[in-house]
């Protein structure tokens, strides 16, 4: 008989929707002992017009307008933190002190100091925890990890990442509120660095190892915007765009770029790793494809035949590809929402005696330190080492 895992969801926005869907779907596609039950959802009183329909649509049994009441409930086993970034710290620490299992959206915190306190709290409490860097669970990116771990690209020389969007180009886009809190530094902490590049950094360190040092530059193109809640024109303090250079501990070099001002790019998240014996390339706007360049045999080091060199497009939908045996027949793709389901499936497996889930909060602290170093470098105009 399945064991109920009673979910308390904090937040009824975009991520609340993605996580709610994943909790409902995970048991349909993965054989797990736990059965997620959507027990309670928190939202602000001022967002009640969205909170009540959200709760009905996804089947939450009750509504709370005080997040602490969700954390304190005896009929909630797991707290899923999908509120804006400035609330993560207090929510996670309270949940840890209450002995709850914790899922937290990225970035982990507003800064590394907050993240350190959160990690200390969950480790003191000994509670299972995960941070939802969902792109690790894109099957094509997981396949890239497998190819790299199998030694098929050999010694890495270069890592390149971009994460570009275009939804804030208009000066009429406000900052703040339920929809656009990511543009409000007091709520988000940073702009594209914490929102987008945090994903790129987590993926990069997963695939290519720790980043040793960074040199960055940021820009805010629109200096003032109307605040959605106050109606006042206020200074914009988040970074609209960021580019940085990185040196990895393995000696490879990295280039990273992110902006919300790339006209025509909606969610252009790419990565490329160039090694001595091969290379991989991925584009989230073509998510079922991994491009792989095979130059030399990983076992012998011998170059393959000249007429067989070249980039190959791997259609990542076969049963032998990561996660795909749980979904459809070969040739049928999965999408963005499935990355969260894959992540929760792995997390449930870890609760049931499987491998320890990654990334947990200690791993996400590492990403937070890199983000802080990037912002420090951009402010001071120098290379900044990443703390151990």
VENBELMO-V720031 format. One record per residue. RES is the residue in one letter. OMEGA is omega in degrees with one decimal (999 if undefined). D_CENTER is the distance of its C-alpha to the mean C-alpha in whole Angstrom. Layout:
res=RES omega=OMEGA d_center=D_CENTER
res=RES omega=OMEGA d_center=D_CENTER
This chain:
res=X omega=-178.7 d_center=32
res=X omega=177.2 d_center=29
res=X omega=-179.3 d_center=28
res=X omega=171.5 d_center=26
res=X omega=-170.6 d_center=23
res=X omega=-171.1 d_center=23
res=X omega=168.2 d_center=20
res=X omega=-175.9 d_center=20
res=X omega=174.9 d_center=18
res=X omega=179.0 d_center=17
res=X omega=-177.3 d_center=17
res=X omega=179.2 d_center=18
res=X omega=-176.8 d_center=16
res=X omega=-178.7 d_center=14
res=X omega=174.9 d_center=11
res=X omega=177.6 d_center=14
res=X omega=-179.2 d_center=15
res=X omega=-178.9 d_center=12
res=X omega=179.2 d_center=12
res=X omega=178.4 d_center=16
res=X omega=-177.9 d_center=17
res=X omega=177.9 d_center=15
res=X omega=-179.8 d_center=17
res=X omega=-173.2 d_center=20
res=X omega=-169.1 d_center=19
res=X omega=-179.6 d_center=18
res=X omega=178.3 d_center=22
res=X omega=-173.2 d_center=23
res=X omega=-179.7 d_center=22
res=X omega=-179.9 d_center=21
res=X omega=-178.8 d_center=24
res=X omega=-179.9 d_center=23
res=X omega=-177.2 d_center=26
res=X omega=173.9 d_center=24
res=X omega=179.5 d_center=24
res=X omega=177.7 d_center=21
res=X omega=-178.8 d_center=23
res=X omega=-169.7 d_center=22
res=X omega=-174.7 d_center=24
res=X omega=177.2 d_center=24
res=X omega=177.4 d_center=22
res=X omega=169.4 d_center=22
res=X omega=-179.2 d_center=22
res=X omega=177.0 d_center=24
res=X omega=-178.2 d_center=28
res=X omega=177.5 d_center=28
res=X omega=-175.5 d_center=25
res=X omega=179.8 d_center=27
res=X omega=176.1 d_center=28
res=X omega=-176.0 d_center=25
res=X omega=-176.3 d_center=24
res=X omega=175.9 d_center=27
res=X omega=178.6 d_center=27
res=X omega=-179.0 d_center=23
res=X omega=179.3 d_center=24
res=X omega=-175.4 d_center=27
res=X omega=-175.2 d_center=25
res=X omega=172.8 d_center=23
res=X omega=175.7 d_center=25
res=X omega=-175.3 d_center=25
res=X omega=-178.7 d_center=28
res=X omega=-178.4 d_center=28
res=X omega=172.7 d_center=27
res=X omega=175.4 d_center=26
res=X omega=172.5 d_center=26
res=X omega=-174.0 d_center=26
res=X omega=-179.9 d_center=23
res=X omega=178.8 d_center=25
res=X omega=176.4 d_center=27
res=X omega=-179.1 d_center=24
res=X omega=-175.0 d_center=23
res=X omega=-174.5 d_center=27
res=X omega=178.7 d_center=28
res=X omega=-177.9 d_center=29
res=X omega=175.8 d_center=28
res=X omega=-179.6 d_center=24
res=X omega=-172.3 d_center=23
res=X omega=175.4 d_center=19
res=X omega=179.4 d_center=18
res=X omega=-172.0 d_center=14
res=X omega=179.6 d_center=13
res=X omega=175.8 d_center=12
res=X omega=177.4 d_center=14
res=X omega=-169.4 d_center=14
res=X omega=-174.2 d_center=13
res=X omega=179.0 d_center=17
res=X omega=-174.2 d_center=17
res=X omega=-174.8 d_center=14
res=X omega=-175.6 d_center=17
res=X omega=-179.3 d_center=20
res=X omega=-177.5 d_center=18
res=X omega=-178.6 d_center=17
res=X omega=178.1 d_center=20
res=X omega=179.7 d_center=22
res=X omega=178.5 d_center=21
res=X omega=180.0 d_center=21
res=X omega=177.2 d_center=25
res=X omega=177.5 d_center=25
res=X omega=-177.9 d_center=24
res=X omega=165.1 d_center=21
res=X omega=-173.3 d_center=19
res=X omega=167.4 d_center=15
res=X omega=-179.2 d_center=12
res=X omega=174.3 d_center=10
res=X omega=177.5 d_center=7
res=X omega=-10.9 d_center=5
res=X omega=-174.9 d_center=7
res=X omega=-172.3 d_center=10
res=X omega=176.8 d_center=13
res=X omega=-178.0 d_center=15
res=X omega=-176.1 d_center=16
res=X omega=178.6 d_center=17
res=X omega=176.5 d_center=20
res=X omega=-177.7 d_center=18
res=X omega=178.2 d_center=15
res=X omega=179.4 d_center=18
res=X omega=177.8 d_center=20
res=X omega=178.7 d_center=17
res=X omega=178.9 d_center=17
res=X omega=-177.5 d_center=21
res=X omega=-177.3 d_center=21
res=X omega=179.7 d_center=19
res=X omega=174.6 d_center=21
res=X omega=-179.2 d_center=24
res=X omega=-178.7 d_center=24
res=X omega=-176.5 d_center=23
res=X omega=174.2 d_center=21
res=X omega=-178.1 d_center=18
res=X omega=175.9 d_center=14
res=X omega=172.8 d_center=11
res=X omega=-167.8 d_center=7
res=X omega=166.8 d_center=5
res=X omega=-166.8 d_center=3
res=X omega=-175.1 d_center=5
res=X omega=171.5 d_center=6
res=X omega=-175.5 d_center=8
res=X omega=166.2 d_center=10
res=X omega=-176.8 d_center=11
res=X omega=-179.0 d_center=15
res=X omega=177.6 d_center=16
res=X omega=175.3 d_center=13
res=X omega=176.5 d_center=14
res=X omega=175.4 d_center=17
res=X omega=177.1 d_center=17
res=X omega=179.0 d_center=16
res=X omega=-179.4 d_center=19
res=X omega=179.4 d_center=21
res=X omega=-179.0 d_center=21
res=X omega=177.0 d_center=21
res=X omega=177.6 d_center=24
res=X omega=-172.2 d_center=26
res=X omega=175.5 d_center=26
res=X omega=177.9 d_center=25
res=X omega=-179.4 d_center=27
res=X omega=-179.9 d_center=27
res=X omega=177.9 d_center=24
res=X omega=-174.2 d_center=25
res=X omega=171.0 d_center=22
res=X omega=-179.6 d_center=18
res=X omega=179.6 d_center=18
res=X omega=170.6 d_center=15
res=X omega=172.0 d_center=14
res=X omega=-170.6 d_center=12
res=X omega=175.9 d_center=15
res=X omega=-178.8 d_center=16
res=X omega=-169.2 d_center=19
res=X omega=-179.5 d_center=19
res=X omega=-177.1 d_center=20
res=X omega=-177.4 d_center=23
res=X omega=176.8 d_center=26
res=X omega=-179.7 d_center=28
res=X omega=177.4 d_center=28
res=X omega=-179.5 d_center=24
res=X omega=171.7 d_center=24
res=X omega=177.2 d_center=22
res=X omega=-179.7 d_center=21
res=X omega=-175.5 d_center=22
res=X omega=-174.3 d_center=20
res=X omega=-170.3 d_center=18
res=X omega=177.5 d_center=18
res=X omega=-180.0 d_center=17
res=X omega=177.2 d_center=15
res=X omega=-177.7 d_center=18
res=X omega=-174.4 d_center=20
res=X omega=-179.1 d_center=19
res=X omega=-179.0 d_center=21
res=X omega=-174.7 d_center=18
res=X omega=-177.8 d_center=15
res=X omega=175.6 d_center=16
res=X omega=-179.2 d_center=15
res=X omega=-176.3 d_center=15
res=X omega=-179.4 d_center=13
res=X omega=-179.5 d_center=12
res=X omega=-174.6 d_center=10
res=X omega=-173.9 d_center=9
res=X omega=-176.9 d_center=8
res=X omega=174.6 d_center=9
res=X omega=174.9 d_center=7
res=X omega=-177.2 d_center=5
res=X omega=-179.2 d_center=8
res=X omega=179.1 d_center=10
res=X omega=179.9 d_center=8
res=X omega=-177.8 d_center=9
res=X omega=-178.4 d_center=12
res=X omega=175.4 d_center=13
res=X omega=-177.1 d_center=12
res=X omega=-166.1 d_center=14
res=X omega=178.3 d_center=17
res=X omega=-172.9 d_center=17
res=X omega=171.6 d_center=17
res=X omega=-175.9 d_center=17
res=X omega=-178.6 d_center=21
res=X omega=-176.0 d_center=21
res=X omega=170.9 d_center=20
res=X omega=-167.1 d_center=22
res=X omega=172.1 d_center=21
res=X omega=178.2 d_center=22
res=X omega=178.0 d_center=21
res=X omega=171.0 d_center=23
res=X omega=-172.4 d_center=23
res=X omega=177.2 d_center=25
res=X omega=-169.3 d_center=26
res=X omega=-179.3 d_center=27
res=X omega=176.4 d_center=28
res=X omega=173.2 d_center=27
res=X omega=175.6 d_center=28
res=X omega=-173.2 d_center=27
res=X omega=-175.5 d_center=26
res=X omega=-179.1 d_center=27
res=X omega=-176.7 d_center=30
res=X omega=-178.7 d_center=31
res=X omega=172.5 d_center=32
res=X omega=-176.3 d_center=31
res=X omega=178.8 d_center=29
res=X omega=175.3 d_center=28
res=X omega=-174.1 d_center=24
res=X omega=175.6 d_center=23
res=X omega=176.3 d_center=19
res=X omega=176.1 d_center=18
res=X omega=-177.2 d_center=19
res=X omega=178.4 d_center=18
res=X omega=170.4 d_center=18
res=X omega=178.3 d_center=19
res=X omega=172.7 d_center=19
res=X omega=-179.8 d_center=21
res=X omega=169.1 d_center=20
res=X omega=179.5 d_center=22
res=X omega=179.7 d_center=20
res=X omega=178.1 d_center=22
res=X omega=177.0 d_center=24
res=X omega=179.1 d_center=25
res=X omega=-177.8 d_center=23
res=X omega=-178.8 d_center=22
res=X omega=170.6 d_center=19
res=X omega=-177.4 d_center=19
res=X omega=178.3 d_center=16
res=X omega=174.0 d_center=16
res=X omega=179.2 d_center=15
res=X omega=170.3 d_center=17
res=X omega=-177.3 d_center=17
res=X omega=178.7 d_center=21
res=X omega=-175.8 d_center=21
res=X omega=179.1 d_center=23
res=X omega=179.5 d_center=22
res=X omega=-176.3 d_center=19
res=X omega=176.2 d_center=17
res=X omega=-171.5 d_center=13
res=X omega=-176.0 d_center=14
res=X omega=-175.9 d_center=12
res=X omega=172.3 d_center=14
res=X omega=175.4 d_center=15
res=X omega=175.7 d_center=18
res=X omega=178.5 d_center=19
res=X omega=-179.8 d_center=23
res=X omega=-177.8 d_center=25
res=X omega=-174.4 d_center=29
res=X omega=-179.0 d_center=29
res=X omega=-177.9 d_center=27
res=X omega=173.8 d_center=23
res=X omega=177.1 d_center=20
res=X omega=179.6 d_center=19
res=X omega=176.9 d_center=16
res=X omega=-177.0 d_center=16
res=X omega=176.6 d_center=13
res=X omega=173.0 d_center=16
res=X omega=-159.7 d_center=18
res=X omega=-178.6 d_center=15
res=X omega=-177.6 d_center=18
res=X omega=165.9 d_center=20
res=X omega=175.2 d_center=19
res=X omega=-176.0 d_center=22
res=X omega=176.1 d_center=24
res=X omega=-178.7 d_center=27
res=X omega=-178.4 d_center=29
res=X omega=-177.5 d_center=31
res=X omega=178.1 d_center=33
res=X omega=-176.6 d_center=33
res=X omega=-179.1 d_center=31
res=X omega=-175.7 d_center=34
res=X omega=-174.7 d_center=37
res=X omega=-177.9 d_center=35
res=X omega=179.1 d_center=38
res=X omega=177.4 d_center=37
res=X omega=-178.2 d_center=37
res=X omega=-176.0 d_center=39
res=X omega=-174.3 d_center=39
res=X omega=178.3 d_center=39
res=X omega=177.8 d_center=36
res=X omega=-180.0 d_center=34
res=X omega=179.6 d_center=31
res=X omega=173.3 d_center=28
res=X omega=178.2 d_center=27
res=X omega=178.9 d_center=25
res=X omega=177.8 d_center=24
res=X omega=-168.2 d_center=23
res=X omega=179.1 d_center=21
res=X omega=-179.2 d_center=22
res=X omega=-178.5 d_center=25
res=X omega=-179.9 d_center=25
res=X omega=177.2 d_center=25
res=X omega=-177.8 d_center=21
res=X omega=175.2 d_center=18
res=X omega=-165.9 d_center=18
res=X omega=177.3 d_center=20
res=X omega=179.8 d_center=23
res=X omega=-174.5 d_center=22
res=X omega=-169.7 d_center=22
res=X omega=177.6 d_center=24
res=X omega=-179.5 d_center=27
res=X omega=-178.9 d_center=27
res=X omega=178.9 d_center=26
res=X omega=-171.7 d_center=24
res=X omega=169.9 d_center=21
res=X omega=-172.3 d_center=18
res=X omega=-174.5 d_center=15
res=X omega=-174.8 d_center=12
res=X omega=-177.3 d_center=13
res=X omega=178.9 d_center=13
res=X omega=178.1 d_center=10
res=X omega=177.0 d_center=10
res=X omega=177.3 d_center=13
res=X omega=179.8 d_center=13
res=X omega=179.8 d_center=11
res=X omega=175.7 d_center=13
res=X omega=177.8 d_center=16
res=X omega=-179.6 d_center=15
res=X omega=177.4 d_center=15
res=X omega=178.0 d_center=18
res=X omega=179.0 d_center=19
res=X omega=176.5 d_center=19
res=X omega=-174.7 d_center=21
res=X omega=176.0 d_center=23
res=X omega=179.5 d_center=24
res=X omega=-179.0 d_center=22
res=X omega=177.8 d_center=20
res=X omega=-176.1 d_center=18
res=X omega=171.2 d_center=14
res=X omega=3.7 d_center=12
res=X omega=170.9 d_center=9
res=X omega=-174.8 d_center=12
res=X omega=177.0 d_center=12
res=X omega=176.2 d_center=14
res=X omega=179.2 d_center=12
res=X omega=173.5 d_center=9
res=X omega=177.8 d_center=13
res=X omega=178.0 d_center=13
res=X omega=179.2 d_center=10
res=X omega=178.4 d_center=12
res=X omega=176.3 d_center=15
res=X omega=178.0 d_center=14
res=X omega=178.5 d_center=13
res=X omega=179.8 d_center=17
res=X omega=177.5 d_center=19
res=X omega=-179.5 d_center=18
res=X omega=176.5 d_center=19
res=X omega=179.4 d_center=22
res=X omega=179.9 d_center=23
res=X omega=-179.6 d_center=23
res=X omega=-173.0 d_center=25
res=X omega=177.3 d_center=27
res=X omega=-178.7 d_center=27
res=X omega=172.8 d_center=27
res=X omega=178.8 d_center=25
res=X omega=177.1 d_center=23
res=X omega=178.0 d_center=23
res=X omega=178.9 d_center=20
res=X omega=179.6 d_center=21
res=X omega=999 d_center=21
